[in-house]
Amino acid sequence: MSSLAQQIRQFLRVKPQAEGHQKQLSLEETDNALLIGSWQAGDSQRDRLAYDREKVLADCMDAWRFNPLARRITELTTNYVSGGGFVLSSPHAATQAFLQRFWDHRLNRLSLRTGELSDELILSGNLFLLLSTDASGMSYLRVIPSADIARIESSETDIEQELRYVGKPGLDGDECIYPAYQPGRDRPGEGGGFSPVMMHYAVNRPVGSQWGESDLAPILKWLSRYSAWLEDRVRLNRFRNAFVYVVRARFANEAARLNRQAQLALHPPAPGSVLVTDETEEWSVIAPKLEALDASSDGLAIKKMIAAGVGLPLHFLAEPESSTKTTAEASGNPSYRRFAERQRAMCWILQDLLRVVVERRAYFDPSVDPTAQITVSGGDISARDNAELADAGQKAAAIASGLHEKGLISSEELLRLVYRFMGEQLPAVEESQSEQG
């Protein structure tokens, strides 16, 4: 039996199971153990199982819809990454003109769609971009939700070489197959047109995985706990001003006590009124003890966990940690680095997309250069960085100019130092002019 199983595995090209997987699969099949250790052929074992991934995607979308903190975290990242807009440029005039037409086309609207791309990366960690091209070479972009993709099929020898994307079955029960873009193999068909292709990009993707991870995935349970804690506090505070009078007195019998209680219930003391009693009655109040000061530290601890999970300081989430401006600015620097890294990823994604768009256009328009350089740059992350870089550039220029006048450095080195301290790259035009000089 073992040899037959081994032959079947070799025929199906199924890798032998590790000892840990064999133990997991030998468990009793219950609701809790049915899917433990199982995965689909072709999937990476470092990815989440399909049902787990779908649950996380659904939970992230629900958190964005109903949880104000999740919505604000998403908005903050998108505002810093794409809120300043993206500028695309190419030294080739015809290519630049076509890129601008593609960017501003009413069916693409990339000036507005970049915010949607950023949101999708935050909520799912993946971007599935469907690119179609008409007979004139103009391309059109559509974003397929990550939740609509069932699986990714890759090369047998390289998991990063994705071949096709399989969508979930529709109402007719058929799966939708999206062919992946293949560099160097994207050619017009027999009819002269291009077939639609899909391009996949991912963030927060572990090595050896096909799928990215949502920025909200690590904090989903903490968002839920904070929401439940806050709701409990709101319910308690609703009854904070509710109280009950307790009247202690000596009554002759039970009928006298009930009679006095009926009198007070018929004419209860109004707030702010004066109550006069004799020595036979003693009045007191029973009010809820919320211990709000002690409970506030619990809520702050949960909120700190949320802020740490997404790399944001607490004052970004309406929770000032300190009253000093210096502390707030210092705590924001790591977040700006994170935003800058995500913006760099977005710029690369857009550059890669535009490269494919230009290559397809070049088959119909010879004036477009498919090898022309394409650059996409984002807006400034922090205005304070600009002031610091400008100050550093000014000081560097003064020192470098003195060295240049004494003949200690060349003009090219002077420009390189100034651009470096200003945090910018030396333009190719400046480099070529300096070389000619």
C-alpha positions in Angstrom: 0.0 0.0 0.0 2.8 2.4 0.9 4.6 1.8 -2.5 1.3 2.3 -4.4 0.7 5.6 -2.5 4.3 6.7 -3.3 3.8 5.9 -7.0 0.5 7.9 -7.0 2.3 10.8 -5.4 5.1 10.7 -7.9 2.6 10.6 -10.8 0.7 13.6 -9.4 3.9 15.4 -8.5 2.8 15.8 -4.9 5.5 16.4 -2.4 5.8 13.9 0.5 4.1 15.1 3.6 6.2 16.1 6.6 5.9 14.1 9.8 4.1 17.1 11.5 1.4 17.2 8.7 0.9 13.4 8.9 0.2 13.7 12.6 -2.2 16.6 12.0 -4.1 14.7 9.3 -4.4 11.7 11.6 -6.6 13.6 14.0 -10.3 12.8 14.4 -12.4 14.7 11.9 -14.4 17.1 13.9 -15.6 20.7 13.2 -12.4 22.0 14.8 -9.9 19.6 13.2 -11.3 18.9 9.7 -9.2 21.4 7.9 -6.1 21.4 10.1 -2.9 20.7 8.0 -4.8 20.8 4.7 -3.9 22.9 1.7 -4.6 23.1 -2.0 -2.2 21.7 -4.5 -0.1 24.5 -5.9 -0.6 26.8 -3.0 2.3 28.0 -0.8 2.4 26.4 2.6 3.4 29.8 4.0 0.1 31.4 2.9 -3.1 31.3 5.0 -5.6 28.6 4.2 -8.2 29.8 1.7 -11.1 29.9 4.3 -8.8 31.7 6.8 -7.8 34.3 4.2 -11.4 34.9 3.1 -12.4 35.4 6.7 -9.6 37.9 7.3 -10.5 39.8 4.2 -14.2 39.9 5.2 -13.3 41.0 8.8 -11.0 43.8 7.5 -13.8 45.1 5.2 -16.3 45.0 8.1 -13.8 46.8 10.4 -13.4 49.5 7.7 -17.1 49.9 7.3 -18.2 49.9 11.0 -15.1 50.7 13.2 -14.1 54.4 13.3 -10.5 53.5 14.3 -10.1 51.1 11.4 -11.5 53.7 9.0 -9.2 56.4 10.4 -6.1 54.2 10.2 -6.9 53.5 6.5 -7.5 57.1 5.7 -4.3 58.3 7.4 -2.2 55.9 5.4 -3.9 56.8 2.2 -3.7 60.5 2.9 0.0 60.4 3.5 0.8 57.9 0.7 -1.4 59.3 -2.2 -3.0 62.4 -0.8 -0.4 64.6 -2.4 -0.9 63.1 -5.8 1.5 61.4 -8.1 3.6 63.0 -10.9 4.5 60.9 -13.9 7.3 62.0 -16.2 9.3 60.7 -19.2 12.0 62.5 -21.1 10.5 61.3 -24.4 7.9 63.8 -25.4 5.5 61.5 -27.3 5.6 58.9 -24.5 5.0 61.6 -21.9 1.9 62.9 -23.9 0.4 59.4 -24.2 1.0 58.6 -20.5 -0.8 61.8 -19.5 -3.8 60.8 -21.8 -3.9 57.4 -20.2 -3.7 58.9 -16.7 -6.5 61.4 -17.3 -8.8 59.2 -19.4 -12.3 59.3 -18.1 -12.4 55.5 -17.9 -9.2 55.4 -15.9 -9.3 58.5 -13.7 -6.0 57.5 -12.1 -5.8 60.8 -10.2 -8.7 59.6 -8.1 -8.2 55.9 -8.4 -4.8 55.9 -6.7 -6.6 56.4 -3.4 -8.6 53.3 -4.1 -5.4 51.4 -4.9 -3.9 52.5 -1.6 -7.1 51.5 0.3 -7.1 48.1 -1.3 -3.5 47.5 -0.4 -4.2 48.4 3.2 -7.4 46.3 3.5 -6.2 43.2 1.7 -2.5 43.5 1.1 -3.0 42.7 -2.6 -3.7 44.5 -5.8 -5.2 42.6 -8.8 -5.2 45.0 -11.7 -7.0 44.0 -14.9 -5.6 45.7 -18.0 -7.5 45.7 -21.3 -6.4 47.5 -24.5 -8.6 48.6 -27.4 -7.7 48.6 -31.2 -6.0 52.0 -30.9 -3.6 51.0 -28.2 -5.3 52.8 -25.3 -5.4 50.7 -22.2 -8.0 50.7 -19.5 -7.5 49.7 -15.8 -9.9 48.0 -13.5 -9.3 46.8 -10.0 -10.6 43.3 -9.1 -11.3 42.9 -5.3 -8.9 40.5 -3.7 -11.9 38.7 -2.1 -13.1 37.7 -5.7 -9.9 35.8 -6.4 -10.0 32.2 -5.3 -6.4 31.1 -6.0 -3.2 32.0 -7.8 -1.6 29.5 -10.1 2.2 29.8 -10.5 5.0 28.0 -12.2 6.0 24.7 -10.8 9.6 25.8 -10.4 9.1 29.4 -9.2 6.1 30.5 -7.1 6.8 34.1 -7.9 6.2 33.5 -11.7 2.4 33.7 -11.6 0.6 32.2 -14.6 -3.1 32.8 -14.1 -5.6 33.9 -11.5 -8.8 32.0 -10.8 -11.8 33.9 -9.8 -14.6 32.6 -7.6 -17.5 30.9 -9.5 -20.3 33.2 -10.6 -24.0 32.7 -10.7 -23.5 30.2 -13.6 -21.0 28.2 -11.5 -18.1 28.8 -13.9 -14.7 30.1 -12.7 -13.3 33.2 -14.3 -9.7 32.7 -15.5 -7.5 35.8 -15.7 -4.2 35.2 -17.5 -1.2 36.9 -15.9 0.9 39.4 -17.7 4.1 37.7 -19.0 7.0 40.1 -19.8 8.4 39.5 -23.2 5.4 37.4 -24.3 2.7 40.1 -24.4 1.9 40.3 -28.1 -1.2 41.2 -30.2 -3.3 38.3 -31.2 -4.4 37.2 -34.7 -7.0 39.9 -34.8 -4.5 42.6 -34.1 -5.6 43.3 -30.5 -4.3 42.5 -27.1 -6.0 40.1 -24.7 -6.8 41.4 -21.2 -4.2 40.5 -18.7 -4.0 40.8 -14.9 -1.1 42.1 -12.8 -0.7 41.2 -9.2 1.1 43.2 -6.6 1.4 42.5 -2.8 2.6 44.1 0.4 3.3 42.5 3.8 4.1 39.3 1.9 6.3 36.8 3.7 9.1 35.2 1.7 7.8 32.2 -0.3 4.1 33.3 -0.2 1.8 34.2 -3.0 -0.6 36.5 -1.1 0.0 39.7 0.8 -1.4 40.5 4.3 -3.6 43.4 5.3 -2.3 46.2 7.5 -5.3 45.6 9.7 -4.9 41.9 10.1 -2.7 42.0 13.3 -5.1 44.4 15.1 -8.5 43.0 14.2 -9.0 41.3 17.6 -7.8 44.4 19.4 -10.1 46.6 17.4 -12.9 44.3 18.5 -11.9 44.3 22.1 -11.6 48.1 22.2 -15.0 48.5 20.6 -16.5 46.1 23.1 -14.8 47.8 26.1 -15.9 51.2 24.9 -19.5 50.1 24.4 -19.6 48.7 27.9 -18.3 52.0 29.3 -21.0 53.9 27.3 -23.7 51.7 28.8 -22.4 52.2 32.3 -22.1 56.0 31.8 -25.7 56.1 30.6 -26.8 55.2 34.1 -24.1 57.3 35.9 -26.6 60.0 36.8 -29.3 57.5 37.8 -29.7 57.1 41.5 -32.2 55.8 44.0 -33.3 57.5 47.3 -33.1 55.3 50.4 -35.3 56.5 53.3 -34.7 54.9 56.7 -37.3 55.4 59.4 -39.1 53.6 62.2 -42.6 52.6 61.1 -45.3 51.2 63.3 -46.1 48.4 60.8 -45.7 47.3 57.2 -48.8 49.3 56.2 -47.3 52.5 57.4 -44.1 51.8 55.4 -46.0 51.1 52.3 -48.1 54.3 52.8 -45.0 56.4 53.1 -43.4 54.8 50.1 -46.6 55.5 48.0 -46.5 59.2 49.1 -42.8 59.6 48.0 -43.4 57.8 44.7 -46.4 60.1 44.0 -44.4 63.2 44.8 -40.7 62.5 44.4 -38.2 65.3 45.3 -37.3 67.4 42.2 -33.6 68.0 41.4 -32.4 71.1 43.2 -35.3 71.2 45.6 -35.1 71.5 49.4 -36.1 68.5 51.4 -37.1 68.9 55.1 -37.6 65.9 57.3 -37.6 65.3 61.1 -35.2 63.1 63.1 -37.3 60.0 62.5 -36.2 59.8 58.8 -32.7 59.5 57.3 -32.3 60.0 53.5 -29.4 58.6 51.4 -28.6 58.0 47.8 -27.5 54.8 46.0 -25.5 55.7 42.8 -23.3 53.4 40.5 -19.5 53.5 41.1 -17.9 53.4 37.7 -14.3 53.8 38.7 -13.7 55.6 35.5 -10.2 56.7 36.3 -9.1 53.0 36.8 -10.9 51.9 33.7 -9.3 54.6 31.5 -5.9 52.9 31.8 -7.4 49.6 30.4 -8.7 51.4 27.4 -5.4 53.2 26.8 -3.5 49.9 27.0 -5.8 48.4 24.3 -5.4 51.5 22.1 -1.6 51.4 22.5 -1.7 47.8 21.2 -3.7 49.0 18.2 -1.3 52.0 17.5 1.7 49.7 17.8 0.2 47.2 15.4 -0.2 49.8 12.6 2.9 51.8 13.4 1.1 55.0 14.4 1.7 57.3 17.4 -1.3 57.7 19.8 -1.8 61.3 19.0 -2.6 60.3 15.4 -5.6 58.4 16.9 -7.0 61.2 19.0 -5.1 60.1 22.2 -2.4 62.7 23.1 0.5 61.0 24.9 2.3 64.2 25.9 1.5 67.9 26.0 4.9 68.8 24.4 5.2 69.5 20.7 8.8 68.0 20.6 7.6 64.6 21.9 4.7 64.5 19.4 7.1 65.3 16.5 9.6 62.7 17.6 7.0 60.0 17.9 5.8 60.7 14.4 9.2 60.1 12.6 8.8 56.3 12.5 5.3 56.6 11.0 6.7 59.0 8.3 9.3 56.4 7.5 6.5 53.8 7.1 4.4 56.1 4.9 7.5 56.8 2.8 8.1 53.1 2.3 4.5 52.4 1.3 4.7 55.4 -1.1 7.8 54.0 -2.7 6.0 50.7 -3.2 3.1 52.6 -4.8 5.4 54.5 -7.1 7.0 51.3 -8.3 3.6 49.7 -8.9 2.5 52.6 -11.0 5.8 52.7 -12.9 5.5 49.0 -13.7 1.9 49.4 -14.8 2.7 52.4 -17.0 5.6 50.4 -18.6 3.1 47.7 -19.7 0.7 50.4 -21.0 3.5 52.0 -23.1 4.7 48.7 -24.5 1.2 47.9 -25.7 0.7 51.4 -27.2 4.1 51.1 -29.1 2.6 48.3 -31.3 0.1 50.8 -32.7 1.9 54.1 -32.4 5.6 54.2 -33.6 6.1 57.6 -32.0 5.9 56.1 -28.5 9.2 54.7 -27.2 8.7 51.5 -25.2 12.2 51.8 -23.8 11.8 55.4 -22.6 12.4 56.1 -19.0 9.3 56.4 -16.8 9.4 58.0 -13.4 6.5 58.3 -10.9 7.0 60.4 -7.8 4.7 61.0 -4.9 3.9 64.1 -2.8 5.8 65.1 0.3 5.2 63.0 3.4 6.0 65.7 5.9 6.4 69.5 5.4 8.8 69.5 8.3 11.2 67.3 6.3 11.3 69.9 3.6 12.3 72.7 6.0 15.1 70.5 7.5 16.3 69.4 4.0 16.3 72.9 2.7 18.4 74.1 5.7 20.8 71.2 5.2 21.1 71.9 1.5 21.8 75.6 2.1 24.6 74.8 4.6 26.0 72.1 2.3 26.0 74.5 -0.6 27.9 77.2 1.4 30.6 74.7 2.4 30.8 73.0 -1.0 31.0 76.4 -2.8 34.0 77.4 -0.6 35.7 74.1 -1.4 35.0 74.5 -5.1 36.5 78.0 -5.2 39.7 76.7 -3.7 39.8 74.0 -6.4 39.4 71.2 -3.9 36.3 69.7 -5.5 34.9 69.7 -9.0 31.6 71.2 -10.2 30.1 67.7 -10.4 31.0 67.0 -6.8 29.5 70.3 -5.7 26.2 69.5 -7.4 26.3 65.9 -6.0 26.8 67.1 -2.4 24.1 69.8 -2.6 21.5 67.4 -4.1 22.5 64.7 -1.6 21.9 66.9 1.5 18.6 68.1 0.0 17.4 64.5 -0.2 17.1 64.6 -4.0 18.7 62.7 -6.9 20.9 64.5 -9.3 18.8 64.9 -12.6 20.1 63.1 -15.7 20.1 66.5 -17.5 22.3 68.1 -15.0 24.7 65.1 -15.1 24.9 65.2 -18.9 25.5 69.0 -18.9 28.2 68.7 -16.2 29.9 65.9 -18.3 29.8 68.2 -21.4 31.3 71.0 -19.3 
